[in-house]
Amino acid sequence: QKTEDREEIAGDSKQGSENRDQWIASQQHVLRDTGGQHRTRHKRGRSRLLVVSHSCELYGAERSLFTALQGLKETGRYEILVLVPGEGTLTERLRSAGMDYRIASVPRWIGKRYHFITRYYRRVLAGLQMPALVRIALQWRPDLVYTNTLATPAGSLLKKHLPWNPPHIWHARELPGHPDFGYFDWGERNAFKHIAQNSDRLISNSRFLANELGSALAPYISQRNIDIIYNGFDLPKSSFRTKDIESCQSGSRPEDSTGEKKRRMIMAGSITPLKNHGDAIEALRILTDEGFDFRLDIYGNGPAAWIRKLKKQIMAANLKKRITWRGYDPDIASRYTEADMLLITSRMESFGRVAVEAMLAGCPVISSDAGGLPEVVVDGETGLLYRAGCPDHLAERIRLLNSDPDLKYSLSDEAVKRVIEKFGRNNYIAAIDRLLQEEMSNIQPMEP
């Protein structure tokens, strides 16, 4: 589809666009004249941030968002209003932290298939959803608009309709255009052009993602304008499991309730083709034939049809009694502390949040080498990497970790050090705060 991304996304009806523009013009009486496109901000004690979230749940991207918002609020420099598409676990966290949010339909522009009808439907729906978002923004008058993830264009579209022209920051946490992440309704060229032309700053959560986005945006933006800010995590007072360290030093291993020295493995996160659980199932089949004794707990939810397919693979490998489906667990951090190792088999990850959480808990990580995961898991130092899509290599890595208890604890030790150095909450918040201050320092104040 060759519709230019710079045109208004209010459906394909010219009359619909005219009506929307008339409505927006009618709302601008609440604003003073700002002199065209000259960038201004309102004089007030604290800067106002309008934050757009495509989801109301608390998955990885939303947890990283909440950490950032909580830290920015603690600085005392910001008033924050979050736009979310509904009530959910994210809004529960926002309420508990005393943060303001508004429920509003947030348009999406990414889908799993390039289907004309689906794309057309979402474009028309976006045109119907945007006026309510514009009304909120005109009334609240933010100094800056921040969009969490590339899953929605709402923040960039809002920026175009606010007369005082606030800066827009887009925080990328995924790689649209890739089959495992989904496709743009606007087409890849138009969408990336829109992102480049409507982002005052673009944040990436890994160097891998920055490089990929840099290539996609190369015709429109230089890569030096992509800021790399790793996700931040709360650092616990203690990560190591004392009883396991003592067991390692004595040469013994923790036993399960049956008295057998089973290796306790865990997988966590969404259960989708992208996560590629099949690699783990096949690797464990190989090891079972060698007499390897284990149990694997799989935490997370996913499409029922995909889970049924994985269960058939487990049955075929004769592993039903060794693999347990645990579903979603809000206390997943405790599960990490009980495990001998975490397996990550993803075909693509922009960052690797689950790996960091396990490392903080002192759980050794064996991960695929896909995407941004090698930036988190340094092979042989803070964990072990295997070639994504190669179960034989995964089996080899499991075999290595299982045969060397000293390696397990040396990896855990170095992993905690790396998390503290690279992925601490304070570093994450300070980097985002600094970027926000840089953007708003160039804005001319105006009277509220």
Order of alpha helices (4+ residues) and beta strands (2+ residues): alpha-beta-beta-alpha-beta-alpha-beta-beta-alpha-beta-alpha-beta-beta-alpha-beta-alpha-beta-alpha-beta-alpha-beta-alpha-beta-alpha-beta-alpha-beta-alpha-beta-alpha-alpha-alpha-beta
